[in-house]
Amino acid sequence: MNFVWFILLGAVAGWLAGQIIKGGGFGLVGNIVVGIVGAVIGGWLAHALGLFSTNIIGELIIATGGAIVLLFIVRLIKK
């Protein structure tokens, strides 16, 4: 069940990141993939900074932050 929750959280985070970073989206499926990878990146960054979340809102913020970082890096590479 945790895996399904992780996929859903990543999908929402990818969609949010695509909305925040205009021109950085990759469509629905692409944003879901970006959100899932971004959730991993965000979790790693949060852990490295000593930040932990105990609720869904905090996890969504961390995952969205990671997805935004990933979209930013992808945009830098594409240019």
N, C-alpha and C positions, 0 to 999 in steps of 0.2 A: 504494500500500500504506500510506503514511503516513496517508491519509485514513481508511481502515478502522481502523487502529490508534487514531487520534484518537477515532473514534466509540465503539469498544470501551472505551477508557480513560474517556471521558465517561460512558458507561453505568454503569460500575462506580463511578465517583466520585459520580454522581447517586444511585445506590442507597445507597452509604455515607452520603452526606449526609442522605438521607431517614431512615436508621436512627439517625443521630446527633441530628438535629433532629426530635424526636418531634412529630407534629402538623403538620410542615412538608412532608410528602411529597405528591406529586400522582399517585400510582399509578406503575406501571412505565414507561409511555411518558413521562409528565410528568417523572419523575425522570431519565430518560435525557436529555431535552431540557435540564433544569436542569443535569445533569452536563456536557453539552457546552458550554453557555453558561458554566457555572462553571469549566470547564477554560480557557476563553479569559480569563475574569476572573482566575483564579488565575495563569495564565501572565503576564498583564500586571502584576499586583501583584508577583509574584516578580521579574520583570525590573526593575520600578521600585525594588525594594528591594535589587537586586544579588544575588539568589539564583538559582542555576542548578542544574539537576539533570542528572546524566549516566546515571541508571538509571531503570528502570520504577517502583520504589518511590517515589523522589523525585517523579517526575512524577505518580504517583497521589496522593501527599500534597498536592501543589500544586493539582491539579485538584479534589480533595475539599475543600480549604480554600476555593477559589473558589466551589464549589457551596454550601458552608455559608454563606458571605457572601451569596450570591444568595438562598438560602432565608430568611435572616435579614431581608434587605431586603424581600422579598416579604411576609413576615409582618408587618413594620412597616406596609407600605402597605395590606394587607388589613384592619388594625384600624382 
